Amino acid sequence: MNKLGIGRRDKVQQFMTITGASEKVALQALKVSDWNLEGAFDVFYSQSQVKSSADARRLEELYNRYKDPYADMILADGISLLCNDMQVDPQDIVMLVLSWHMKAATMCEFSKQEFIGGLQSLGIDSLEKLREKLPFMRSEMKDEHKFREIYNFAFSWAKEKGQKSLALDTAIGMWQLLFAEKEWPLVEHWCQFLQARHNKAISRDTWSQLLEFARNVDPALTNYDAEGAWPYLIDEFVEYLTENSIVQIGQMSDWSQKG
């Protein structure tokens, strides 16, 4: 830019300030328009529109690849094909993270708006870019704030339509998946306890409070407050742990950490 006269340097600077474009893009647009600033803006914005419409067209093509032939949605078969294209297992937690980005209402299906809107928010318009984004989406599970959001999202996402509670088998599967990422030594005991003593669907309150329990009460229960406002199911779980000598308040047995 130093080789340019003052007038042209000013135009480049003005163009960059108004459009947010790089110096290289500014120079290209101004040269094409014979250094007419208004003409350069026209060139720049028309190219930007072509790019965004191309992105939208690629997203539309991607959606149509997975769309169900009989409904304007991506259903189980389409998601299976998507997983195959992404080279991930359908049970991989990254599919939960992707669904969270898409704000998907239900497991195993994406509306057109959810699919395209979610990919746009991630800056993805191709299968290649989606694959490249997988390590980033996995890393989001390590962020405490995002993990909490994804954990709370999972309850509504995994429950059957029209149901207020989450089926026990589904809840157990989700807990095993989520706590494999954020290790909680008592997760398997919790799941065994539910199958032995509860055997009913899981309420949203129990779902959300369990995360608080796992995060705030140490596995040896040294800071567990019996007078605290835990759901009755969590209080019963603590009794189950002590009755079965899995935990003696203040210390965990060695085998329970391995189990």
Phi, psi and omega in degrees: 000339181297336181283347182280154173289166183302316182301315181288323177299319179298320180295318178299314181297317180297315181299315181295320181295316185285319186266340185077011182282163176284166178299320180299314179295318179301313180298318180298313182295320180290321179295317180298324182266015178057040176065024173267118187298313180298319178297322180295322177298317180300316180299313184297311185288329178292322177294322179296321180293320178299317181296314183292325179289327176296318178300315180297321180293319179295322178295320178298316179296319179296316179299315182295333177296325186256348184299142176294140181294339184248003180211150180275060181206161169263120181249195189306315181296319179295321179291324176298318178293319178300315179298319179298316179294325180280347182064042175231153176287141178303335179274359181296136183298339180297335177289329174292317180296317178298318179296324177296316177298326181277354183055040183294137183280331188219144177298145175067023171202146175231131169285165179300317181297318180297314184295306183291317179297320180294317179292321178299318182295335179268357181072033183247131174223017178206159179297323179299315179294326178295316177298319180296335183276349185302314179300323178297315182295323176296321182294335180296334179292342180273350177275120186304316182294314181292322178302316180298317179297315181293320178301312181291324177298322187301329182297307181293321183296321187272340183283155180290149180303136177083353180262142177274332183251168182255127179307140187302313181300320179294316180300316180297316178300319180292319179297318179297322179292311184291316184279355169289331178279312179251091191303131173228112187302339185263005187300317181293323177294321178299314181295318178296319179300314181299317181292325182279322191247334190253297177052038177226169178296159184256130180280161178299323181297314179298318180302309184288324181289332179296322178297319178298318179297312181297327183277326191254339180254124184289155186301337178273001176064020183297331181251020177285130180252109181297338180269359181292166185271052178277149173302152185303328182296323179288322175298319179294326178296318179298318177299317179300317181297318182282321179300322183267011179055029175284321176228130168256125188315119180106341177208142176264145175288151184302318184293333182291331177287329179281330186287000000 
